[in-house]
């Protein structure tokens, strides 16, 4: 096999790997985008709860605050999962 043929084979293999990686990155980014959009709904909820907790005119129970913290922790985990997926 000539050097030219070896080089062409190498280029073909690299191109195939490149295309596979592009597809995986695209699919991963779509999944991350979908998960982020769902997280945005939770973000809006937690912002609303934070506003209510900060408003002295609205009585907030310990249970309400505890639930808000749970939503916040879930949102934090979601953001970490998305960041990890994007880093891979």
N, C-alpha and C positions, 0 to 999 in steps of 0.2 A: 504494500500500500504506500502510495506516495505521500509526501509531507502535505501536499495540497489536499489530498483526500482526507487525511487525518484531521487537518484543520477544518475542513468542511463538516466532518462528522462532529467535531467538537462544537462548532457553531450551531449545528442542528440540535445537539443535546442541550446546549445552553439556552437556545431559543425555546425549546420545549419546557425546560424547567422555569424559565422566565414567565412564559404564558401561564403555566400552572400556578405560580406564585401570584401573578396578577389576579387570577380568578379567585384564589383563596383570600387575598387581601380585599377584593371587592365584596365577596360574600361576608367576610368578617366585619367589614365596615357597615354593610347593610344590617347585619344582626345587631351590631353595637348601636347603630342609629335608631333602630326600632326600640331597643331596650332604653336608650336615652329618652326617646319620646315618651315612653311609658313613665320613666322616672320624672319627667317634667310635670306630669299630673300630680305625682306625690310632692314635688317641690311646691307647686301651687297650694296644695293642702297644708303643708308645713308652714308656709309663709302666712297663710290665713290663720292658722292656729297660733302662731307666734304673735300676730297682731292682736288676736283676742286675749292672749295671756298678758300682753303688755298693756292692754287697755284696762285701766283701773275701774272703769264704769261697768265692765262685764265681769261677773263673778265666775271664777274658774276654780274647778275642784282639783284636788290632787290626782284624781282618776283621769281627768281631762289632760292634765299636764303629763302624766305618765304615758297616756296614749300618744300624745304629740311626740314624746321622746322616742317611743317605739317606731313611729313613722320616720323620724329623723335617722335613727340607727339603720333602718331598712334602706333608706335612701343613700346613706353613707356606704353601705355594703354594695348597693347597686352601682354607685359611682366607681368604687374600687374594682368591681368585676369588669366594668366597661373599660377602665384604664388598663387593666391587666390584659384584656382581650386585644386592645389596640397595640400594646407593647409586644405582643407575641409575633 
